[in-house]
Amino acid sequence: MKTKRLRYTRWTVEGVLAVFILVCRFSPDCGEWYAREVYPLVSSLLSACVSRIPFSLEEWIVVIFLIALALVPLSGRKKGVSWRRILRREAELLLIVWCWFYAGWGINYFRHDFFVRSGTERAEYRAETFGRFLHAYADSLNKTYTERPLPSQDTLEKELKAVFASVSPRFGLARPRPYQHPKQVVFNGLYSGVGVLGFMGPFFSESQLNEKLLPVEYPFTCAHEYSHLLGVSSEAEANFWAYQVCIRSRHPAVRYSGYFGLLPYVLSNARSLLDETAYAKLVASVRPEALDGLRMKYAHWDALYSPFIGSIQETLYSWYLKGNRIPSAQKNYAEVIGMILALPEGYDLFERMPGKRAEVLHETPPAF
């Protein structure tokens, strides 16, 4: 009787969670409530529980889940369990992981988008405005170029978190926690083979970074993944915050990483919007060291990339993004430029925080 009562209690909890997730999926207001009121508590608790473990648990929960899926039918048939009960157990296992994924982080996909939360509208293409942006961006990229080394990982993390902590409340990001640090991964070669520079772990609120990151990529990628941990689901918005946070660093190498991290998306947008002459003029305006760095970056990851495994990952990831209200799939990364252009002149992304802000910020980025 007790076992039966526990089973029904478990099913009730799973059912309530599943219904809540579905409601959030079709109600951005509910998704936004979760992102602002529930997720900060959930992520803080999950991060705290695993903060003293130096390696990522995200990989292992997936491995354990796959092993469990294989063992349930094998063990069940060995004990004479019917296929009906085996399939029910398999279905419940899938439901548990699905609920864990969305309740732990995935509902952030269903919150209001960047433009609603920022109170801005998507920018229509205007040649003059886009041209001013390109000129200001290239000028800042060139001026911030440096060969100076990055600060220590501890110093970098503290600074990035301090800037994230000053993001305006209107965006509804969770508060950074001192015990949240990037985790080591076991299957790093696999991530390099599919071109993954880092990822956010939804099961234990962990961020992971590829060990093969070039120094110039590290701050931008670190800030990108950390913004996911703070409740950002859109890849474009994660790029937006990585850029905005890094260029406000007091360390030259971190500021340059912010501008450099945006370079592929600037060139991609420019290539599709400008004629050949204007595009060639833009490329010529970028200092050679930055372009050489971009070529080096592509060569570095191309040497590690596996076309076969990478093509499978790209297809699956595109399906995943489209299934979570990001119809542009992996093209979403490049939409960061539209977010930057949507901000009106004088728009303040960050709170005025006397003392703390002055300590973190070194320079104000140019207005586009």
C-alpha positions in Angstrom: 0.0 0.0 0.0 2.8 2.4 0.9 4.6 1.6 -2.3 1.5 2.3 -4.3 1.0 5.6 -2.5 4.5 6.7 -3.3 4.1 5.7 -6.9 1.0 7.8 -7.2 2.7 10.7 -5.5 5.6 10.5 -8.0 3.2 10.5 -10.9 1.3 13.5 -9.5 4.5 15.5 -9.2 5.6 14.5 -12.7 2.2 15.4 -14.1 2.0 18.8 -12.4 5.5 19.7 -13.6 4.7 18.6 -17.2 1.5 20.7 -17.2 3.4 23.7 -15.8 6.0 23.4 -18.5 3.4 23.2 -21.2 1.6 26.2 -19.9 4.8 28.2 -19.9 5.5 27.0 -23.5 2.3 28.7 -24.7 2.3 31.6 -22.3 5.3 34.0 -22.5 4.0 35.8 -19.3 4.2 32.5 -17.4 7.6 31.8 -18.9 8.8 35.2 -17.8 7.4 34.7 -14.3 9.4 31.5 -14.1 12.6 33.2 -15.4 12.4 36.0 -12.9 10.9 34.4 -9.8 11.6 30.6 -10.0 14.7 30.1 -12.1 17.1 32.3 -9.9 16.2 30.1 -6.9 16.5 26.9 -8.8 19.8 27.7 -10.5 21.3 29.0 -7.2 20.4 25.8 -5.4 21.6 23.5 -8.2 24.9 25.4 -8.6 25.5 25.4 -4.8 24.9 21.6 -4.6 27.7 20.9 -7.1 29.9 23.9 -6.6 32.7 21.9 -4.9 32.8 19.3 -7.6 35.6 20.4 -10.1 34.2 18.5 -13.1 31.0 18.8 -15.0 28.1 16.5 -13.9 26.1 17.4 -17.0 27.9 14.9 -19.2 27.6 12.1 -16.6 23.8 12.6 -16.1 23.4 12.1 -19.9 25.6 9.0 -19.8 23.7 7.6 -16.8 20.4 8.4 -18.5 21.4 6.5 -21.7 22.7 3.5 -19.7 19.4 3.5 -17.8 17.4 3.5 -21.0 19.4 0.4 -22.2 19.3 -1.4 -18.9 15.5 -1.0 -18.1 14.4 -3.4 -20.9 17.3 -5.8 -20.4 16.7 -6.0 -16.7 13.0 -6.1 -17.1 13.0 -9.0 -19.5 15.4 -10.9 -17.4 13.0 -10.6 -14.5 10.0 -11.6 -16.7 8.5 -8.1 -16.7 6.0 -7.5 -19.5 6.9 -5.2 -22.4 4.0 -3.0 -21.5 5.5 -2.3 -18.0 9.0 -1.9 -19.6 7.7 0.7 -22.0 5.9 2.5 -19.2 9.1 2.7 -17.2 11.0 3.9 -20.3 8.4 6.6 -20.9 8.5 7.7 -17.3 12.3 7.9 -17.4 12.1 10.1 -20.5 9.4 12.3 -18.8 11.6 12.7 -15.7 14.6 13.9 -17.8 12.3 16.2 -19.9 10.8 17.8 -16.7 14.3 18.1 -15.2 15.6 19.8 -18.3 12.8 22.4 -18.5 12.2 23.0 -14.8 15.9 23.4 -14.3 16.6 25.8 -17.1 14.7 25.1 -20.4 11.6 27.2 -19.6 13.8 30.2 -20.2 13.2 29.5 -23.9 9.6 30.5 -23.4 10.1 33.9 -21.7 9.6 37.3 -23.4 12.2 38.0 -26.0 15.0 40.6 -25.8 13.0 43.3 -27.6 10.0 43.0 -25.2 12.1 43.0 -22.1 14.3 45.9 -23.4 11.2 47.9 -24.5 12.7 48.3 -28.0 11.6 47.3 -31.5 13.4 45.3 -34.1 15.5 47.7 -36.2 14.7 48.0 -39.8 17.6 48.1 -42.2 18.8 51.6 -43.0 21.9 51.9 -45.0 23.0 55.1 -43.2 22.5 53.6 -39.7 24.2 50.4 -40.6 27.1 52.2 -42.2 27.6 54.3 -39.0 27.6 51.1 -36.9 30.2 49.5 -39.1 32.5 52.5 -39.0 32.2 52.8 -35.2 32.7 49.1 -34.7 35.7 48.8 -37.0 37.3 51.9 -35.3 36.7 50.4 -31.8 38.0 47.0 -32.9 41.2 48.5 -34.3 41.8 50.8 -31.3 41.3 48.0 -28.7 43.7 45.5 -30.4 46.3 44.4 -28.0 48.8 41.7 -27.5 48.7 42.1 -23.7 47.8 38.8 -21.8 44.5 38.1 -20.2 44.0 38.6 -16.5 43.9 35.4 -14.3 40.8 33.3 -14.6 39.8 34.3 -11.1 40.2 38.0 -11.8 38.3 37.6 -15.1 35.4 35.8 -13.6 35.0 38.3 -10.7 35.0 41.2 -13.2 32.5 39.6 -15.6 30.2 38.8 -12.7 30.4 42.3 -11.3 29.4 43.8 -14.7 26.6 41.2 -15.1 25.4 42.2 -11.6 24.8 45.7 -12.8 22.6 44.7 -15.7 19.3 46.6 -15.5 16.5 44.7 -13.7 14.2 45.2 -16.7 16.1 42.3 -18.4 15.3 39.9 -15.6 18.6 38.1 -15.4 19.5 36.0 -12.4 22.1 37.4 -10.0 25.6 36.0 -10.4 26.8 33.8 -7.6 30.5 33.6 -6.4 30.4 29.8 -6.4 29.5 29.5 -10.1 32.6 28.6 -12.1 33.2 27.0 -15.5 33.6 23.3 -15.2 36.0 20.8 -16.7 34.6 18.4 -19.2 35.6 14.8 -20.0 34.6 14.5 -23.7 36.4 17.7 -24.8 37.6 16.1 -28.1 34.0 15.4 -29.0 33.0 19.0 -28.5 35.9 20.2 -30.6 35.0 17.7 -33.3 31.5 19.3 -33.6 32.6 22.9 -33.1 31.2 23.5 -29.7 33.1 26.2 -27.8 31.1 25.9 -24.6 27.7 24.9 -23.3 25.2 25.6 -20.5 24.3 22.6 -18.3 20.5 22.6 -17.6 20.6 19.8 -15.0 22.9 21.3 -12.5 23.2 24.9 -13.6 26.8 24.5 -14.7 28.7 26.3 -17.5 31.3 24.4 -19.5 34.1 25.8 -21.7 36.1 24.0 -24.4 39.7 23.5 -23.2 40.9 24.3 -26.7 39.6 27.9 -26.7 42.2 30.4 -28.0 43.1 33.2 -25.5 41.3 35.8 -27.6 38.1 33.8 -27.5 38.1 32.9 -23.8 36.5 36.0 -22.3 33.8 36.4 -24.9 32.9 32.7 -24.7 33.0 32.7 -20.9 30.6 35.6 -20.8 28.4 34.1 -23.5 27.9 30.8 -21.5 27.5 32.7 -18.2 24.7 34.7 -19.6 22.9 31.4 -20.4 23.4 30.4 -16.8 21.7 33.7 -15.8 18.6 32.9 -17.7 19.3 33.9 -21.3 18.2 31.3 -23.8 18.7 33.1 -27.2 22.1 32.6 -28.7 21.9 36.0 -30.2 21.2 37.6 -26.8 24.0 35.6 -25.2 26.3 37.1 -27.8 24.9 40.5 -27.1 25.7 40.3 -23.4 29.1 38.7 -24.0 29.9 41.7 -26.2 28.4 44.4 -23.9 30.1 42.9 -20.8 33.5 42.3 -22.2 33.9 45.8 -23.8 33.3 47.3 -20.4 36.2 45.5 -18.8 39.2 47.4 -17.3 41.5 44.9 -19.0 42.6 45.6 -22.6 42.7 42.0 -23.6 39.1 41.4 -22.4 37.8 44.5 -24.2 39.5 43.3 -27.4 37.9 39.9 -27.0 34.5 41.5 -26.8 35.0 43.3 -30.1 36.8 40.4 -31.7 34.0 38.0 -30.7 31.5 40.1 -32.6 33.7 40.3 -35.8 32.3 37.1 -37.5 28.7 38.3 -37.1 29.5 41.8 -38.3 31.2 40.4 -41.4 28.4 38.0 -42.0 25.7 40.7 -41.8 27.8 43.1 -43.9 28.4 40.4 -46.6 24.6 39.9 -47.0 23.7 43.6 -46.9 26.5 45.4 -48.7 27.6 45.3 -52.3 31.0 43.9 -53.1 32.7 47.3 -53.2 31.3 48.4 -49.9 32.1 45.1 -48.3 35.7 45.1 -49.5 36.1 48.7 -48.1 34.8 47.5 -44.7 37.3 44.6 -44.7 40.1 46.9 -45.7 39.2 49.2 -42.8 39.9 46.4 -40.2 43.5 46.2 -39.1 45.4 43.2 -40.5 46.1 41.7 -37.1 42.4 41.3 -36.3 41.8 39.6 -39.7 44.8 37.4 -39.2 43.4 36.4 -35.8 40.1 35.5 -37.3 41.8 33.3 -40.0 43.8 31.7 -37.2 40.6 31.0 -35.3 39.0 29.4 -38.2 42.1 27.3 -39.0 42.3 26.2 -35.4 38.8 24.9 -35.2 38.8 23.5 -38.7 41.8 21.3 -37.8 39.8 19.9 -34.9 36.4 19.6 -36.6 34.9 16.3 -37.8 32.7 16.9 -40.8 30.7 13.7 -40.3 30.0 14.1 -36.6 29.7 17.9 -37.0 27.0 17.5 -39.7 24.9 15.3 -37.4 25.3 17.7 -34.5 24.3 20.7 -36.6 21.2 19.0 -37.8 20.2 17.8 -34.3 21.0 21.2 -32.8 18.9 23.0 -35.4 16.0 20.8 -34.7 16.5 21.4 -31.0 16.5 25.2 -31.4 13.5 25.3 -33.7 11.6 23.1 -31.2 12.3 25.7 -28.5 10.9 28.8 -30.3 14.1 29.8 -32.1 12.9 29.4 -35.7 16.2 30.8 -37.2 18.1 27.9 -35.5 21.8 28.4 -35.6 21.5 31.6 -37.7 20.2 33.1 -34.4 23.8 33.6 -33.3 24.3 36.4 -36.0 21.1 38.2 -35.0 23.1 39.9 -32.3 23.7 42.8 -34.6 20.0 43.6 -34.9 19.8 43.7 -31.1 22.7 46.3 -30.9 21.1 48.4 -33.6 17.7 48.3 -31.9 19.0 50.2 -28.9 18.3 54.0 -29.1 21.1 56.4 -28.4 21.7 56.9 -24.7 19.9 53.6 -23.8 21.3 52.5 -20.4 21.7 48.7 -20.2 23.3 48.9 -16.8 22.3 50.4 -13.5 24.3 53.3 -12.1 26.2 51.7 -9.3 28.6 54.2 -7.7 31.9 52.7 -6.7 31.3 49.2 -8.0 30.5 50.4 -11.5 33.5 52.8 -11.5 35.7 49.9 -10.4 34.6 47.6 -13.2 34.2 49.9 -16.2 37.1 51.4 -18.0 35.6 53.0 -21.0 32.2 53.6 -22.4 31.6 51.9 -25.8 30.8 54.1 -28.8 27.1 54.9 -29.4 26.0 53.5 -32.7 
